[in-house]
Amino acid sequence: MLIVLRAIVVIFCCIVISVVGTLYSLIRFRHPSNVGVVARWFGRLYPFFGLQVEHRFEPNAYNVGPCIYIGNHQNNYDMVTISYMVMPRTVSVGKKSLIWIPFFGLVYWITGNILLDRENRSKAHSTMAELARRIQEDNVSVWMFPEGTRSRGRGLLPFKTGAFHAAIAAGVPVVPVVCSTTHNQVDLNRWNNGKVICELMEPIDSRHYSKENVREFAEHCHAVMAKRIAELDAELAQSKENKAS
């Protein structure tokens, strides 16, 4: 019964957010801060999933300037966890098929996000060049999931290099954003599904890398994020143990 009630409430809230977000974005058509505003509305839905979410921001988070944010992409619950971490003047890159999702597809496009045709590799490469141009000319940041797909409990998957090519071309840092593991944590028939920690980390300078060693750049960022996710998971496990004892 609880799962049915949650489904009704969440679907209703998502439709309302999508409609209101679309109207809001029509007033500020494709303004780069629209994405962060609407993302944080979705990010406030976590109590309906029985979750507690702690959002941690690096002290100078609002002073980084244009950059590329990279997050770990776990499952559909990212919508109510890591989505809250989207900063002002930040747009995301998503697959073109998102536009066909009822209500959400329209708000995703009209807020100013960038749609990528993953089936067309030449277009994907030109999109990275377009990202670099847009970062420089429009003074915006870009949010990407470098794994390219949801990990669904497989840990932090290897990174594709697109985000890192764009960061090098634009001359901007990469900022990792991590979320503790949520795989198998949520049972929609259970009232309390525990705590999740989302953390925006310190920037990683792209100026030490070039297109020749971009893979090294991606692997370094992967190692930094994997280490921090493991630390967050250990922190939550210890906290759970302390409460139980």
PyMOL commands that set and color helices and strands:
alter all, ss='L'
color gray80, all
select helices_A, chain A and resi 2-27+34-43+46-49+61-63+76-80+82-85+96-100+104-110+121-138+162-170+211-244
alter helices_A, ss='H'
color red, helices_A
select strands_A, chain A and resi 52-57+68-71+90-95+114-116+141-144+174-179+195-200
alter strands_A, ss='S'
color yellow, strands_A
deselect
rebuild
show_as cartoon
